[in-house]
Amino acid sequence: MPRRSMLTCAALATLTVAPVAVPAAGATAPAAAMPPGEKPPAAAASPASPSPDAPKSGTVTEARPFTRGAGGAKAARAFRELHGMRVRREQLHHFWGVEPTAASHDGMMATQSVDTSYRVSNSADFTYTPTIKAAGSCMEVTTVYSQAVGNEIWAWDWCGGNGPAKEIKMDAAFLQTYTQVVNGHPAYNIQLVRTGTSGNAWSAYLYNYKTASWSLFYSKSGTDTSQLAYGWDIFEVYASRNASTGNAYYCAEAKNVVFESSAIQLRQNGAWRPAGASDSPWQPYTDPNPRDYWCPTLKFVRAGANDHWIVRQ
């Protein structure tokens, strides 16, 4: 989100955390890449994700233009400041997930978990998880947890708007219309596709289970100002340390929360395929050290061959 044109080198170096060896870009997970005692979720536990070629119909009527009230302005300001790399020493910005190369796709989709019970208590903190952006796309769609705006789904405009453009509350109506239970928790399906090469036109769709079709969430054309030659589907936090525990506030707040992105797929030449080791490396590390995230109980589970990840405690 507040993005990172130099994050993988410069920003991480500013964090007051123990150093971790960073594998070369493109490093892939071994076949049994699980923390001790971890097992991938059983495939039978998850319903099939919707077809990427399901009909496209209507719009996400619950979405509204991003409001610029006190909370919204604060959130947008935090995005811009952090994207500009002005990260205060007492706040951590870190992430983990897959980053598909630009040459690998002109569309991207995933199944993203939500947890309406998760509450962020510190006013400076944001959890953007999961968050997805296709390489070169004009929007990023993220699951937002913050005190400033509460729990929402955002479409962040990267082509001129440089801020959140659409928001939808993570309320009962959203859950009933756009989610189903995946691996024991609600999850929505998001698809970002380039709809025209002229002008770099992109559209983002949410899958509507009531109409069995993809509903338009946000569309935009222009130049991608992120200036990054890759896309991403990641766990991302902006976190402050709780002086009484030495850990980030989110470490206790998200104790029972599962952050999960599954069925990550890429589109190229009209065909969809799962993200894979050859085109979607784990970044910034293959096996993160949870202490670098100010939460020593955090577990990073590579539940698939680069198309499925879980972060939990």
Secondary structure, 3 states (H helix, E strand, C coil): CCCCCCHHHHHHHCCCCCCCCCCCCCCCCCCCCCCCCCCCCCHHHCCCCCCCCCCEEEECCCCEECCCCHHHHHHHHHHHHHHCCCCCCCEEEEEEEECCEHHHCCEEEEEEECCCCCCCCCCCCEEEEEEEECCCCCEEEEEEEECCCEEEEEEEECCCCCEEEEEEECCHHHHHHHEEEECCEEEEEEEEEEEECCCCEEEEEEEECCCCEEEEEEEEECCCCCCCCECEEEEEEEEEECCCCCCEHHHHHCCCCCEEEEEEEEEECCEEEECCCCCCCEECCCCCCHHHHCCCCCEEEECCCCCCEEEEC
